[in-house]
Amino acid sequence: MIPNKFLTIGLFQGKIQPGNVDANLEKIIEQLNIAEARGIDILCMPTVKSKL
């Protein structure tokens, strides 16, 4: 977080692939890198129901 600035929150609403952990993890890492480059403090991602 940058001093004297507001907390920045990013939201990713892209598609996920149910049951494809590797593809979803890759997308999460990609979005985390984008958020970090943009100075975003919190990144919200969609949740996936597990069949476990």
C-alpha positions in Angstrom: 0.0 0.0 0.0 1.3 3.5 -0.9 1.4 5.9 2.1 -1.4 8.5 2.3 -3.4 6.7 -0.4 -6.5 4.6 -0.2 -6.5 0.8 -0.1 -7.0 -0.5 -3.6 -9.1 -3.6 -4.3 -9.2 -5.5 -7.6 -11.8 -7.9 -8.7 -11.4 -10.7 -11.2 -14.6 -12.1 -12.7 -13.2 -14.1 -15.6 -14.1 -17.7 -16.4 -12.7 -20.6 -14.4 -12.5 -24.2 -15.5 -14.4 -26.4 -13.0 -12.3 -29.5 -12.1 -9.2 -28.1 -13.7 -7.0 -27.2 -10.8 -3.9 -26.5 -12.9 -5.6 -24.1 -15.3 -7.3 -22.3 -12.5 -4.1 -21.9 -10.5 -2.4 -20.6 -13.6 -5.1 -18.0 -14.0 -4.8 -17.0 -10.3 -1.1 -16.5 -10.6 -1.6 -14.5 -13.8 -4.1 -12.2 -12.1 -1.9 -11.8 -9.0 1.0 -10.7 -11.2 -1.3 -8.1 -12.9 -2.6 -6.9 -9.5 0.9 -6.5 -8.1 2.1 -4.6 -11.2 -0.9 -2.2 -10.8 -0.3 -1.7 -7.0 -3.5 -3.4 -6.0 -3.6 -4.3 -2.3 -6.4 -6.9 -2.3 -7.5 -9.2 -5.2 -10.9 -10.8 -5.0 -11.2 -14.0 -7.1 -14.2 -16.3 -7.8 -14.7 -19.4 -5.7 -15.1 -22.9 -7.0 -17.1 -25.6 -5.3 -15.0 -28.7 -4.7 -16.3 -32.2 -5.3 -14.2 -33.5 -2.4 
